[in-house]
Amino acid sequence: TAAAGAGGTAGGTLATIVPAEPAAAAPGTNTAYYSSPSGPSSSMLLLFTTYYDLRLLNVSVHQPDHTLGYTMDVLLKDLNEASAMDFYYERGLVCWTENTLEAIKCGSTQVANGTRTVTNKTTVITDGLDKPEGLAIDWYTDKLYWTDGGSNRIEVAQLGTGGRHHQQKVLIWSDLDQPRAIALVPERRYMIWTDWGESPKIERASMDGDPQSRTVLVNDRIFWPNGLAVDLMQELVYWVDGNQRFLDVMDLDGSNRRTLVRNLDYPYSLTFTPRYLFWTDWHNGTLHYYDIELDRHRELLSNTQVPITVHAWDASLQPAAKTATGNPCRRNNGNCSHLCLLSSTNPAGYSCACPTGIKLLTATQCAEGPQDMLFVVQRSQINRISLDSPDYSVVPLPCGKVRYAIAIDYDPVENNIYWSDKEESAIKRAPADGSGPAEEIVTAEIQDPDGLAVDWLARNLYWTDTGTDRIQVCRLDGTFRRVLIYDNLVEPRAIALAPTLGWMFWSDWGEKDPKIERASLDGTERVLIVSQNLFWPNGIALDVAARKIYWCDAKADKIEVVNMDGSGRNTILSDNLPHVFGLSLLGDYLYWTDWQRRSIDRANKLTGTDRVTIGENIAELMGLKVARLREQQGTNPCAVNNGGCSQLCLNRPRDYVCRCQLDYELGRDNKTCFVPPAFLLFSNHGNIGRISIDSHNHTDYAPFRSVIDAHYLDVDVADRRLYWVSQKQKYISRAYINGSDVQRIVETGLMQPEGIAVDWLAHNVYWTDADARRIEVARLDGGSRRILIWKGIEEPKNLILEPRKGLMYWTEWPSDSIRRAAMDGSELMTIISGTNHAIGLTLDPDTRRLYWARQSSPTGIESADWDGKRRTRLVMADSGDSNGFVPAAVTIYQDWVYWADWTTGEIGRANKSTGENRTIVHTNLRYTYSLLAFHQGRQSGSNQCRTNNGGCTHLCLALGQRKMTCACPTHYTLNANRVSCTPPRNYIIFSQRNSFGRFVPNTADSPDIPLPVTGKNIRAVEYDVLTRHIYWIDGRGPVIRRAFDNGTNAKVSINPTSSPFDMAIDPIGRLLFWSCSHTNTINITTLDGNIISIGNVDTGRTEKPRSLALHPMKRLLFWTDVGAAQSITRAKLDGSQRVELITKLEGIQALALDPQLNRLFYAHGKRIDTMDINGQNVRTLVAEHISMVSSIAALDGFIYWLDERPVMERISVNGDNRRVEIHKNPHMTDIVAVWTPDERTLRNHTCNTARAECSHICIGSPDDLPSEHVCACPQGLMLLKDRRSCGEQPICGPDHFTCAAPNELSDRDGNKECIPSSWRCDGQKDCPDRSDEMDCPTCRGDQFKCQSGECIEKHLVCDGTTQCRDGYDEAVCCKHPEDFQCPTSKVCISFHNVCDGDEHCARGEDEAPELCSEYSNRRMAPNSNKITLLIVVVVAVAIVFVVVYLLQTFRTRFGAGAGGMEPKECDQAAAPLSPGGGAGGLNKNIRVSKLTSVAEAVRMSTLNSRSSAISSAYDRKHITGASSSDTNGSSLIGYPLNPPPSPATTAGSAGRYCNSYHPYKHYKIINQPPPPTPCSTDACDESDSNYTSKSNRSQRGHGSGTGGGTSSSLGSGSGRHAHIGGNSGGSNGGGKYKDRCYDPEPYPPPPTPHYHSDIGGMLPESCPPSPSSRSSTYFSPLPPPPSPVPSPSRGFS
């Protein structure tokens, strides 16, 4: 056989097959029907596929013994996982499937120069293929039939050319579970197929798929039906079973079944020729034949290229129809417009059919195309499902890049679909038929588009944005965009339109206030429809004719309906709706998607009955839309010529309106939009809006999100940005005028901002703070903040700028004046007094006149020159003002002064020079705080700061047209070059409850300023001088956070599981030390790179370490102990060289260090004391007028502290010069002194160079001796031999002490890292690092030193009572009182060995003369008690032995049968490594070494847990893929025990493995686990299989071959059961491949349903109800929002 195989592969050499012993034929097999091929050497042609090519086998029959030989040729190379195959003899076609490409291809056979090849390779089918496993050609009608084991369908397509070339139809889609082989009988109009799924069977049906024609031919004594072949002449069906290993034959109706061949290995594909049957064997990679006449089975071909599908190339196998009526489709296609299919049930012999998705209108005519269509979003894919055909095939649309699509809608006018993509932040569209590319419609200023809807009449597009919480509209091409609703939206989701009624509806699933609302299509007339008993409203759908709105609730698991006015609420469905999302309506039916069931369903819209599943097992379902293609219903005024509107036409219930996009205004005709030269901006009721300069237009509010209490405004005209202050929130914000990009630029340090002004030339923003009595400036983004004026002013308000002159103006109410200063804060002066509480100050840039409104009676508007001269009353209240004239805001435009009347809500204007022509421009704008005219001429001119910021690195402050000055942020110093700044080096940082500030003493600037860093519930603060990071403890977590001191890059630095209390930073070693009040430890964390914990400080006897202080130069750490000791301890940074500096304090509260003075300062009781770092020179600094101190800091010879008062005080280190530095600053929580060491000192420090060498901690300082160690380790680690790296300490045991560092001479002197505990603190340095003599207490000569440190009296040692905390006083005692203990080594020796002439102690103490004289008196006679004790012990041991033996014997005999713990002989789970255990249960060796084997099994199972965890935890329903509603534990009773292999499931395997077996003893010797055993659970995880799904076909070819018919040496199987045994070739020890390893062909694993791999495993029954992440549909259920795109700020995860 081997010679034949080799000859065949060599190409063309005739090989003679040596006969083998025939397999047993079934008794009674009838062979009379067949005749032998004629001639002495007749031949047959066989086609077969391998994974990579198509081959032809020319088989010769040798007479007289009828042996077969062959020659082999390759017809076609470079196939991609070829599998199924069939031929069309008349046309010379061969068709095959390629699984990698998911395609069916055909080619023509040609003979040239005596060589047959396949040319003209053409792709025939690509759509809808998943795992095609069977292929058959109908040579009567030129049709191609195939089975698909992935989608579980049987389909047909036209093979002809012309208009019918790509016609494709699904014939059978129900009650199929892994269909495989298929064969056709055109003469009888039958198709026959095998199905090896949960209920294996062979079925027959009419070739048109008529459901009434389906007949089960075989469903008993069948397991893995694989190949199928039909003898057309005798009307016999042959088939092979890969599990039962037989070849059977039966009649076409399933009767007269009998077995021809038994005991096959693994038969797969089967073909028939007269006299011979050929089949491929997948187990051995061979081709076999059966001689029907001689009843003989032989192997024909053994080839390294495993044959997969085989077919005989023979014209007699495809005979033509005997009569004209035998093929009714041959003539004129049976008059069918599309597909003519042979039928066994139709009297005409055929039936007309339509391609999938198209409806059959008459008996012969199909519709032009699909009519009712369902479009569904599958997150990264857009699909369509035709509702015109009952198979509901899912067809992907070519929509380009789709990353996270959510909602979808349909435009019937242009036949386009529109969808939203969250990750792309875009709305896109594409042709609904897939005929064109996708295009982006909306991409700018969109965050999380969630729902969308098309107004097909007005040609508008609406969408909800859950990121900006707005509802917007634009034209269908993306132009003329406008925000309709922007307030009181939390999580807007779906939106639906009723264009004919002028209404839009939307759902909002905000956690606190979920609701469904309605508004007119222009956003007005907003009405709440549903708000009660609502939780997660998702999709909504409208029944316009009935005026009803439907919605689905993903938390209530309901679909409900209500009238459009909110009445008549009713529940439609509440059963089996675990997580509904999308909802749509067409006709009488509702359609919805369900995330958890992964299905699309339909039900009657009125009753909820007639429920049908449209699609199931569809992953990542989102929104859907059901529509009748191109059907347009209804009309409205906007449908004709856009209602005459130039931009947007928006219908309303009673009329329609024209609207303009932002920055446009509606003309006087109310239809034409234009760009106005100017308009008015205002703030009232906390909102910001715009109105026309003229009086004809309506108020238009800017769509700003979360604008609360906006008071004062200014604008940057060139950038088209608004700036405003909020007094309630205490923020300064900015945004573009169109409402986008809202930013908070100043969030800290504001008390009552009362004015804001933009310097449009220098790009700075100024503001006043009335309560803080400050005027500040910053860059337009809030950076480089500087306090300009903080002295000499009172409650500044209404700030305005004149950048061209370098001046600023403001009002002050306490002094009732208008004041002026240069824009750098200099030249402060009062220019106008007695202003009668001026408000609304503004400046006319042309005339340089000031205008303001006076609030005191008589109220009115006044003006004066810039210097306060020529003051006049312009507009004053008169007797005719019945409601009073109270102007509050004033602005100038051209020749007019505009004002807002606080009480009447009117906007008026008058001539700015004379006050005449007073008119009312707008009304109904009450409580207007700010008013300004927006126009290009508002901000003009130039100064030296306009270009390149005047060359300044931070702030450029104009002083006039030719003057400017560079300025720095507060506390920064202007360098000698007068353009750059240097940050401060030494200062105090203080924290408040939610913010931080900086205090610099003795500065010309304001001493304290806020920092742009915010937090919540701040408890402690630290600062890194090198990276300029602020670290703080956030009490909410509690966590440690950090941010740059400019407020950027804020993030969680450390997320401990305990409670951090205080922090200290080592800037040189780049470490953060922090104490924990929960674990009472000091922890060490790295600062740079990956922030990780490196361990704890060894704090010795410290009970409760709390406050920390660190000396970076001397590498010292100080901490307080608030336990019983109430002490302060000093140590090196690793905790070594600990010294208790002071104890018994009065409630230690705070600790600080001055590294320059080398002094400690600490607060205890109600006083502050100081001492040097050695604990000397203790003295009291503060003991009077002080309460409980909470924080303390030392800087530049002064001590600063916080106590219970809202102030920060200081005092010098000498105890004088005490004063309050910060007044009335409430909620201060902590202070820290920032001291920046000299750069040269840092650079030359020992640890600055050693830090890169030390793996953990550098403790070396310039004061240490040269021999001192530089590197150290945290507690629990030890220095290794290189003195730089830390490693695990050896396990020394309880009676040994572990040295902190190893001995350099350990290789020569022995390992001394572990020393006896008695050597600890014995005065001798036994550890190489002397750690055994560190931290030792000093004991008197008459005292005994405990290992734990304390001293006890010597007479208490070995007295039977433990005195030491560690029990050391009794641990070193002898067990027997009469024994002698050597004083030095503490070794106990027997009484008989004392004074026996031999030295047993190390120093001979047992032979000392004084000892021997004492012992000689004690040795009188043997003690009789010892003999008695010996007898008792021997008897007790004998009794115990007998009892144990009896118990073991009883357990051995009866334990296994009684459910004992012994593993059974056949329990592979209990003994996975001993599958062939003896029949007698546990053998002798197992009994003897039971404990050892159990321990070893535990170890091996741990090592193997990775490979076994998946299979052991799997559930049956994960394999079936059944929905949660219809799967139970017993649904797989008839499921195959191990699915048969198929080409589709083994594609891309890496190749066969060598069968190299090693006994368990081998693995035990090498201390490695043996390979895993085959899966022994009901179902193995498909991820262990090499079968790859659609989603990862590109990765094929890299998996390992695993198989259901393999042993563990071949890899882990992925079938449903693993007890293959000898059946189906389960043990790979036999067969051809026992001693061979082949790379080209993989050994086939069992297939699993393809879609299970797609979905990545089904959910457990307790699955969470909602997706959360982009990588998976299912997620953690806390909290489970109904949205796939929750806003990041809302904390869903």
Disulfide bonds with the S-S distance in Angstrom:
Cys95-Cys106 1.95
Cys329-Cys340 1.89
Cys336-Cys352 1.80
Cys354-Cys366 1.96
Cys638-Cys649 1.97
Cys645-Cys658 1.79
Cys660-Cys673 1.95
Cys945-Cys956 1.93
Cys952-Cys966 1.85
Cys968-Cys981 2.03
Cys1247-Cys1258 1.81
Cys1254-Cys1271 1.85
Cys1273-Cys1286 2.05
Cys1292-Cys1314 1.84
Cys1299-Cys1327 1.86
Cys1321-Cys1336 2.00
Cys1339-Cys1351 1.68
Cys1346-Cys1364 1.77
Cys1358-Cys1373 1.79
Cys1374-Cys1388 1.93
Cys1382-Cys1401 1.81
Cys1395-Cys1412 2.09
Cys1554-Cys1637 1.66
Cys1575-Cys1580 2.25
